[in-house]
Amino acid sequence: MRNQKCFNIPEHVSQGDKAMGPSFHRMLFVAIFALFFACACAGPIGDSYSYSPAVGSGSGTPYTITGQGRITAVRLWENYNGHIRGIQLRYDYAWSLVAGYVSGEELLMELFDGEFIVQISGKYSHYIQNLQIVTNRGRFLQAGQPYGTSFNLYPTNSQSELRILSGRYHGGLTSIGAHWAIRYNTTMP
C-alpha cells in the first residue's frame, strides 16, 4: 500500500466545505495573518490628533478659535500686572475672532516659515494668570503674572502642531484647552 495523504473531515462539515479542502484553509489563514501583520506595521492611527483638556476654573462663555491653514501669529491681551484678557490666532493671513476681550496691553508673536506652536504652559487660579506659548524653534510669547497652579499643554505626537484653542472667558480667560494635529503640509507633491 502506498502512502497517501488522508484528511479526516468531520461529518458535520458541509459538502461545499469538503470541496474547498485544506489548501483553501491554509490560504485563508495566510491572508488573515498578512492582514494582521500589515495593520500592526501601520502603527497607531490615533496619534495624528490629540487634545490637551482645558485647565482653569472654566466659568463664563465658551470659545473655540479655529481657521484655515497654518497658525502664523498669536496675539494676547493682558491686564497690567494681571491675568490674560484675550487671545487671537492668525491662520495664514486671516485673523480669527478674539476669544475674551481686546483690553489691556497687547503682545504679538509672528511665526517664521516652518515654525509652529508645540507647547502652551502657564498658571491659573480663577483666570488664566500666565501664558507661555512655545514654538519648535524655542521661541516663546509670555504674558500675565506667574501666580496660581501650573499647567503644561502639549501634543502626544512630536510631529504635531497646535491647530485649535478652546475654553471659556468672562472678565478674562477662565480656561484654555489645546487641540493638536500632525503638521500641516504646505508643499504640493
KOLKOL-544312 format. One line per field, with one value per atom (N, C-alpha, C): residue number from 1; chain; atom name; x, y, z. Coordinates in steps of 0.02 Angstrom, whole numbers, plus 32768, in hexadecimal, padded with zeros to 4 digits. Layout:
<rs>
num [NUM ...] $
chaine [A ...] $
atome [CA ...] $
u [X ...] $
v [Y ...] $
w [Z ...] $
</rs>
This chain:
<rs>
num [1 1 1 2 2 2 3 3 3 4 4 4 5 5 5 6 6 6 7 7 7 8 8 8 9 9 9 10 10 10 11 11 11 12 12 12 13 13 13 14 14 14 15 15 15 16 16 16 17 17 17 18 18 18 19 19 19 20 20 20 21 21 21 22 22 22 23 23 23 24 24 24 25 25 25 26 26 26 27 27 27 28 28 28 29 29 29 30 30 30 31 31 31 32 32 32 33 33 33 34 34 34 35 35 35 36 36 36 37 37 37 38 38 38 39 39 39 40 40 40 41 41 41 42 42 42 43 43 43 44 44 44 45 45 45 46 46 46 47 47 47 48 48 48 49 49 49 50 50 50 51 51 51 52 52 52 53 53 53 54 54 54 55 55 55 56 56 56 57 57 57 58 58 58 59 59 59 60 60 60 61 61 61 62 62 62 63 63 63 64 64 64 65 65 65 66 66 66 67 67 67 68 68 68 69 69 69 70 70 70 71 71 71 72 72 72 73 73 73 74 74 74 75 75 75 76 76 76 77 77 77 78 78 78 79 79 79 80 80 80 81 81 81 82 82 82 83 83 83 84 84 84 85 85 85 86 86 86 87 87 87 88 88 88 89 89 89 90 90 90 91 91 91 92 92 92 93 93 93 94 94 94 95 95 95 96 96 96 97 97 97 98 98 98 99 99 99 100 100 100 101 101 101 102 102 102 103 103 103 104 104 104 105 105 105 106 106 106 107 107 107 108 108 108 109 109 109 110 110 110 111 111 111 112 112 112 113 113 113 114 114 114 115 115 115 116 116 116 117 117 117 118 118 118 119 119 119 120 120 120 121 121 121 122 122 122 123 123 123 124 124 124 125 125 125 126 126 126 127 127 127 128 128 128 129 129 129 130 130 130 131 131 131 132 132 132 133 133 133 134 134 134 135 135 135 136 136 136 137 137 137 138 138 138 139 139 139 140 140 140 141 141 141 142 142 142 143 143 143 144 144 144 145 145 145 146 146 146 147 147 147 148 148 148 149 149 149 150 150 150 151 151 151 152 152 152 153 153 153 154 154 154 155 155 155 156 156 156 157 157 157 158 158 158 159 159 159 160 160 160 161 161 161 162 162 162 163 163 163 164 164 164 165 165 165 166 166 166 167 167 167 168 168 168 169 169 169 170 170 170 171 171 171 172 172 172 173 173 173 174 174 174 175 175 175 176 176 176 177 177 177 178 178 178 179 179 179 180 180 180 181 181 181 182 182 182 183 183 183 184 184 184 185 185 185 186 186 186 187 187 187 188 188 188 189 189 189] $
chaine [A A A A A A A A A A A A A A A A A A A A A A A A A A A A A A A A A A A A A A A A A A A A A A A A A A A A A A A A A A A A A A A A A A A A A A A A A A A A A A A A A A A A A A A A A A A A A A A A A A A A A A A A A A A A A A A A A A A A A A A A A A A A A A A A A A A A A A A A A A A A A A A A A A A A A A A A A A A A A A A A A A A A A A A A A A A A A A A A A A A A A A A A A A A A A A A A A A A A A A A A A A A A A A A A A A A A A A A A A A A A A A A A A A A A A A A A A A A A A A A A A A A A A A A A A A A A A A A A A A A A A A A A A A A A A A A A A A A A A A A A A A A A A A A A A A A A A A A A A A A A A A A A A A A A A A A A A A A A A A A A A A A A A A A A A A A A A A A A A A A A A A A A A A A A A A A A A A A A A A A A A A A A A A A A A A A A A A A A A A A A A A A A A A A A A A A A A A A A A A A A A A A A A A A A A A A A A A A A A A A A A A A A A A A A A A A A A A A A A A A A A A A A A A A A A A A A A A A A A A A A A A A A A A A A A A A A A A A A A A A A A A A A A A A A A A A A A A A A A A A A A A A A A A A A A A A A A A A A A A A A A A A A A A A A A A A A A A A A A A A A A A A A A A A A A A A A A A A A A A A A A A A A A A A] $
atome [N CA C N CA C N CA C N CA C N CA C N CA C N CA C N CA C N CA C N CA C N CA C N CA C N CA C N CA C N CA C N CA C N CA C N CA C N CA C N CA C N CA C N CA C N CA C N CA C N CA C N CA C N CA C N CA C N CA C N CA C N CA C N CA C N CA C N CA C N CA C N CA C N CA C N CA C N CA C N CA C N CA C N CA C N CA C N CA C N CA C N CA C N CA C N CA C N CA C N CA C N CA C N CA C N CA C N CA C N CA C N CA C N CA C N CA C N CA C N CA C N CA C N CA C N CA C N CA C N CA C N CA C N CA C N CA C N CA C N CA C N CA C N CA C N CA C N CA C N CA C N CA C N CA C N CA C N CA C N CA C N CA C N CA C N CA C N CA C N CA C N CA C N CA C N CA C N CA C N CA C N CA C N CA C N CA C N CA C N CA C N CA C N CA C N CA C N CA C N CA C N CA C N CA C N CA C N CA C N CA C N CA C N CA C N CA C N CA C N CA C N CA C N CA C N CA C N CA C N CA C N CA C N CA C N CA C N CA C N CA C N CA C N CA C N CA C N CA C N CA C N CA C N CA C N CA C N CA C N CA C N CA C N CA C N CA C N CA C N CA C N CA C N CA C N CA C N CA C N CA C N CA C N CA C N CA C N CA C N CA C N CA C N CA C N CA C N CA C N CA C N CA C N CA C N CA C N CA C N CA C N CA C N CA C N CA C N CA C N CA C N CA C N CA C N CA C N CA C N CA C N CA C N CA C N CA C N CA C N CA C N CA C N CA C N CA C N CA C N CA C N CA C N CA C N CA C N CA C N CA C N CA C N CA C N CA C N CA C N CA C N CA C N CA C N CA C N CA C] $
u [8029 8000 802C 801B 8041 802B 805B 8049 801C 7FE4 7FB6 7FA7 7F9F 7F8A 7F40 7F2C 7EE6 7ED1 7E9C 7E82 7E3E 7E37 7DF7 7DCC 7D97 7D68 7D2C 7D1D 7CE6 7CA4 7C77 7C37 7C0C 7C14 7BE9 7BFE 7C36 7C4D 7C26 7C0F 7BE6 7C11 7BEF 7C11 7C3A 7C20 7C44 7C86 7C87 7CC5 7CF6 7CDB 7D07 7D29 7D04 7D1F 7D58 7D56 7D8A 7DCC 7DCA 7E06 7E35 7E6B 7E9B 7EC2 7ECE 7EF5 7ED0 7E8E 7E66 7E6E 7E6B 7E71 7EB6 7EE9 7F2D 7F32 7F16 7F18 7EF2 7EB9 7E93 7EBB 7EDC 7F06 7F3E 7F5F 7F96 7F7B 7F41 7F24 7F13 7EF5 7EE4 7F23 7F55 7F94 7FB4 7FB4 7FD1 7FAC 7F6A 7F43 7F55 7F59 7F6C 7FB3 7FE0 8025 8027 8002 8001 7FE4 7FB0 7F93 7FC4 7FE9 8019 8052 8067 809E 8089 8049 8031 8038 803C 8044 8001 8002 7FC4 7FA2 7F62 7F3C 7F2C 7F1F 7F08 7F3D 7F7C 7FB1 7FB1 7F89 7F8C 7F65 7F3E 7F17 7F17 7F1E 7F19 7EFA 7EE1 7EC1 7EDD 7EF2 7F07 7ECA 7EAC 7E6F 7E78 7E41 7E42 7E56 7E7C 7E90 7E72 7E67 7E4B 7E08 7DE9 7DA9 7D70 7D76 7D45 7D02 7CFD 7CBC 7CB6 7C79 7C6D 7C59 7C65 7C51 7C84 7C6E 7C9E 7CB9 7CF7 7D15 7D39 7D40 7D6A 7D8B 7DCD 7DF3 7E0B 7DF5 7E0A 7E0D 7E2E 7E33 7E50 7E57 7E72 7EBD 7EE3 7F2B 7F52 7F90 7FBC 7FB5 7FC5 7FC8 8008 8002 803D 804B 801E 802A 7FFA 800F 7FE6 7FE5 7FAA 7FA2 7F80 7F9D 7F82 7F75 7F43 7F36 7F39 7F5F 7F65 7F53 7F35 7F2D 7F71 7F7D 7FBD 7FC6 7FFC 800A 7FD2 7FB2 7F7A 7F72 7F33 7F21 7F1B 7F12 7F0A 7EC2 7EBA 7E78 7E5D 7E8A 7E73 7EAB 7E98 7EC8 7EAC 7ED8 7EC4 7EFB 7EE8 7F18 7F0E 7F46 7F42 7F51 7F23 7F2C 7F3D 7F79 7F94 7F92 7F64 7F62 7F23 7EF8 7EB8 7EB7 7EA5 7E9F 7E5D 7E5F 7E22 7DFC 7DC2 7D9F 7DC7 7DBF 7DE1 7DBA 7DDC 7DBE 7DCE 7D9B 7DA5 7D9B 7DC9 7DC0 7DFF 7DF5 7E2B 7E33 7E5A 7E61 7EA3 7EC6 7F06 7F3F 7F79 7FB5 7FB2 7FBF 7FBF 8006 800C 804C 8043 8075 806F 80AE 80A5 80DD 80CA 80F2 80E8 8118 80FF 8128 814D 8189 81B1 8198 81AE 819D 81B8 818F 81A4 81A1 818C 8187 813E 8135 80F2 80F1 80B5 80AC 80AB 80D5 80DC 80C9 80BE 80B1 808F 8061 8043 8047 8069 8072 8059 8053 8040 8027 8000 7FE4 7F9C 7F73 7F2D 7F17 7EE8 7EC2 7E79 7E55 7E13 7E1C 7E4A 7E5B 7E9B 7EA7 7EE9 7F16 7F43 7F6D 7FAB 7FC4 8003 8001 8019 801E 8063 807F 80BD 80AE 80B2 80A5 80E8 80FB 813E 813C 816F 8173 81A8 81A9 81DB 8221 8229 826B 8281 8259 826B 8257 8239 8221 81DF 81D0 8192 8177 8135 8111 80F7 8107 80F1 80C9 8091 8066 804A 8036 8018 804B 8032 805C 805E 8099 80A0 8083 8040 801E 7FEA 7FE7 7FB4 7FD1 7FA4 7FB5 7FD4 800B 802E 800A 8011 7FF8 8027 8022 804C 8024 8015 7FEF 801E 801E 8049 802B 803E 8021 8040 801C 8037 8068 8066 8092 80C2 8103 8135 8131 810D 8106 80C9 80A7 8069 8075 8044 8044 8000 7FFC 7FBD 7F90 7F50 7F20 7EE5 7ECD 7E90 7E99 7E7F 7E7B 7E32 7E23 7DDE 7DE0 7DA9 7DA5 7D69 7D71 7D3B 7D5A 7D2F 7D45 7D0C 7D1C 7CF1 7D1F 7D26 7D55 7D9E 7DA8 7DE9 7DE3 7E18 7E15 7E11 7DDF 7DD9 7DEF 7DF5 7E10 7E2C 7E5A 7E77 7E88 7E77 7E88 7EA6 7ECE 7EF1 7EE2 7ED8 7ECC 7F08 7F27 7F65 7F5A 7F7F 7F7B 7FBE 7FC9 8007 8010 804E 805E 803D 8025 8004 8038 802C 805B 804C 807C 8071 808C 80B1 80CD 80A4 809C 8077 80A9 8097 80C6 80CF] $
v [7FC6 8000 803E 806E 80AD 80DD 8109 813E 8170 817B 81AD 81DE 821E 8250 8248 8243 8239 826F 8292 82C6 82AF 82AD 829A 82D8 82DB 8313 82FC 8320 830C 8309 82E1 82D7 8315 8343 837E 83B4 83AB 83DC 83D0 8407 8402 83EA 83D5 83BD 83F6 8434 846D 8479 8472 847A 8442 8404 83CC 83D8 83F8 8404 8437 8466 8499 847A 844B 8427 844F 8430 844F 8489 8489 84BF 8502 8500 853D 8559 852D 8543 855F 8541 855B 85A1 85AA 85EC 8620 860C 8639 864D 861D 862B 865C 8651 867D 86C3 86C8 870A 8730 870E 872F 8742 8717 8727 8764 8767 87A0 87E1 87DE 8818 8831 8804 8818 8835 8818 8830 8876 8882 88C4 88F9 88E7 8916 8926 88F4 88FF 892B 8924 894C 8994 899F 89E2 8A13 89FB 8A28 8A41 8A65 8A7D 8AB1 8AAB 8ADA 8B19 8B12 8B49 8B7E 8B73 8BA3 8BE2 8BE5 8C1F 8C5A 8C4F 8C84 8C78 8CAD 8CA7 8CE6 8CE0 8D17 8D1E 8D5A 8D68 8D88 8D65 8D7F 8DC4 8DE9 8E2E 8E31 8E63 8E71 8EB5 8EBF 8EFE 8EF2 8F28 8F21 8F11 8F27 8F14 8F35 8F70 8F92 8FC3 8FD2 9005 8FE9 9010 9001 8FD4 8F9F 8F74 8F95 8F83 8F9B 8F62 8F68 8F3C 8F67 8F62 8F87 8F55 8F5E 8F32 8F59 8F3E 8F60 8F31 8F4C 8F26 8F32 8EFE 8F05 8EFF 8F18 8F13 8F50 8F47 8F80 8FA6 8FE7 900F 9047 9052 9086 907A 9095 9092 90D9 90ED 912E 9121 913F 913A 917F 9184 91C1 91AE 91D6 91C9 9207 91FD 9234 9247 9287 929B 9279 9253 922D 91FD 91E0 91B4 917A 9166 912A 9138 9102 9106 911A 9150 916A 914B 9141 9127 9108 90DF 90BD 90BA 90BD 90BA 9097 906D 904B 9063 9066 9074 9034 9021 8FE6 8FFF 8FED 9009 9055 9077 90C0 90DC 90B1 90C7 90BE 90F3 90EF 90CF 90A6 9088 90BD 90AA 90D5 90D4 9107 910B 90E2 90B8 9095 90BF 90D8 9103 914C 9177 91BF 91DF 9213 923D 9276 926B 929B 928D 92C2 92BA 92BE 92A6 92A8 9270 9282 9251 9238 91F5 91D5 91AC 91AC 918A 9162 9125 90FD 90E3 90F5 90DA 90A0 906A 902E 9032 9016 9012 8FD9 8FD7 8F9E 8F5E 8F2B 8EEB 8EE9 8F20 8F22 8F14 8EEF 8EDE 8ED7 8EDB 8ED9 8E91 8E82 8E3D 8E36 8E6E 8E6A 8EAB 8EA3 8EDC 8ECD 8EF9 8EF1 8F2F 8F2B 8F66 8F55 8F84 8F7D 8F97 8F79 8F90 8F8F 8FBC 8FB9 8FBC 8FF2 8FF8 9007 9034 9046 9022 9021 900D 9048 903E 9074 9080 904A 904E 901D 9032 9006 900B 8FD2 8FCE 8FA2 8FBF 8F9A 8F8D 8F4D 8F39 8F1B 8F2B 8F10 8EDA 8EB8 8E84 8EA1 8EE1 8F01 8F1C 8F0E 8F24 8F6C 8F8E 8FD2 8FCD 9001 9000 9046 9048 9085 907B 90AA 90A4 90E1 90D5 910B 90F9 912D 9122 911A 9109 9102 90B8 90A0 905A 904E 9048 903E 9007 8FD7 8FA3 8F5E 8F33 8EED 8EE7 8EC3 8EBB 8E8A 8E94 8E65 8E63 8E2D 8E23 8DFC 8E1A 8DF9 8DEA 8DAC 8D99 8D5C 8D50 8D18 8CD5 8C9E 8C5B 8C45 8C64 8C53 8C8D 8C80 8CB5 8CD6 8CB9 8CD7 8D04 8D10 8D38 8D81 8DAA 8DF1 8E06 8E40 8E5B 8E6A 8E58 8E66 8E8F 8E7F 8E9F 8EAC 8EE5 8EF4 8EF6 8EE0 8EE4 8EF0 8F08 8F15 8F41 8F6A 8F98 8FDA 900F 9050 9076 90A1 90D6 9102 9140 916D 915D 912B 9112 90C8 90A8 9060 903B 900E 8FE6 8F9E 8F89 8F47 8F46 8F16 8F0E 8EC4 8EAA 8E67 8E69 8E38 8E39 8DF9 8E02 8DCB 8DC9 8D8F 8D87 8D57 8D60 8D32 8D31 8CFC 8CF6 8D36 8D4A 8D89 8D8D 8DC7 8DD8 8DDA 8DB4 8DB3 8DEC 8E1B 8E55 8E4C 8E16 8E0B 8DD8 8DE2 8DB4 8D82 8D41 8D11 8D1B] $
w [8000 8000 8000 7FD3 7FCE 8005 8017 8047 8024 8041 8027 805F 804B 807C 8084 80C1 80D0 8101 80F2 811E 8137 8176 8194 819B 8177 817A 81A2 81D8 8202 81DB 81F3 81D1 81D0 8202 8204 81D2 81AF 817E 813D 811F 80E2 80A8 8073 8037 8017 801B 7FFE 8021 8064 808A 807B 806F 805D 801B 7FEC 7FAA 7FAD 7FDD 7FE2 7FF7 8022 8036 8061 8076 80A4 8085 8044 8025 802A 8024 802C 8072 80A4 80E9 80F8 80DA 80E2 80C3 8088 8067 8090 80AC 80D6 8113 8133 816D 815A 8122 810C 80FE 80DF 80D0 8110 8140 817F 81A5 81A6 81C7 81A5 8164 8140 8150 8156 8167 81AD 81DD 8221 8223 81FE 81FB 81DD 81A7 8187 81B7 81DC 820C 8244 825B 8290 8279 823B 8220 8212 8207 81F5 822E 826C 82A5 82BE 82F5 8313 82E7 82DE 82B6 82DE 831D 8346 8356 8346 8356 832B 82F7 82CB 82E9 831D 833D 8388 83AF 83F8 8415 8452 8474 84BA 84CC 8511 8533 8563 8583 85A1 85A2 85BA 8604 8615 865A 866D 86AE 86C7 86E7 86FF 8722 86F1 86B3 8680 8685 86A3 86A7 866E 865A 8627 85E4 85B0 856B 8549 8528 8505 84C5 84B3 8474 8452 8411 83E9 83B4 83B0 837D 834A 830D 82D7 8296 8264 8224 81EF 81B3 817A 8174 816A 8160 81A1 81A0 81DA 8205 8245 8273 8265 8256 8244 8276 82A5 82D8 8313 834D 8389 83A7 83BE 83DE 8422 8457 849B 84B7 84E3 8509 8552 8579 85C1 85E8 8623 8652 866B 8676 8692 86D5 86DC 871A 872B 86F9 8708 86D8 86CF 86A9 865D 8638 85EF 85DF 85BA 85A9 8568 8536 84F6 84CF 849C 8471 842B 83FA 83B4 838C 835B 832F 82E8 82C3 827C 8256 822A 81FF 81BA 81A1 8164 8169 8145 8147 8167 8182 819E 81EA 820E 8257 826A 829D 82BA 82E2 82FA 832A 836B 8393 83D4 8407 842C 8465 84A2 84C3 84FC 84E8 84FE 84F6 84D9 84AF 8496 84C7 84FA 8531 8555 8567 858A 8558 856E 8543 850F 84D0 8499 848D 8486 8478 8439 840D 83CC 83BE 83A4 838B 8346 8313 82D0 82C7 82A9 82A0 825D 825C 8220 81F4 81B4 8189 81A9 81AC 81C9 8215 8235 827E 8291 82C8 82DE 832A 8347 838F 83A7 83D9 83F3 843D 845F 84A7 84BF 84EE 8510 855B 857F 85C7 85EA 862B 8651 8696 86B1 86F4 86F3 871F 8724 876C 877B 87B9 87A1 87AE 878E 8744 8734 86EF 86DA 8699 8680 8690 86C0 86DA 86AE 868F 866B 8631 85F7 85BC 859F 858C 8566 8529 84EF 84B1 8490 8489 8474 842E 8405 83C1 83BC 8383 8376 8372 8369 8367 83AB 83DF 8422 8432 8402 8411 8438 845F 8485 848E 8498 84A9 84EF 851C 8561 8575 8599 85B0 85F4 861B 865B 8693 86CD 8708 871F 8734 8749 878F 8791 87D0 87C8 87F6 87F5 87E7 87CE 87C0 877B 8775 8735 8708 86C6 8695 865A 8634 85F8 85C5 858C 8557 851D 8505 84CE 84AA 846B 8445 845A 844A 8458 8422 83E8 83B1 83A5 83A3 839B 8356 8327 82E4 82DF 8318 8318 8326 8313 831F 8339 8358 8370 8334 8337 8302 831B 8358 8373 83BD 83D4 841C 8430 846C 8485 84D0 84EB 8533 8543 8577 858D 85A4 85A3 85BA 85DB 860A 8625 864F 863B 865C 864A 8623 860E 8600 85E9 85DC 861F 8625 8662 8655 8616 8607 85C0 85B4 8572 8568 852D 8518 84D2 84C0 8480 8458 8417 83E9 83BA 83B4 838E 8355 831E 82E5 82C2 829A 8273 824A 8244 8221 81DD 81CF 8190 8158 8123 80EB 80BB 80B3 8089 8043 8036 7FF3 7FCE 7F8F 7F65 7F46 7F41 7F24 7EDA] $
</rs>
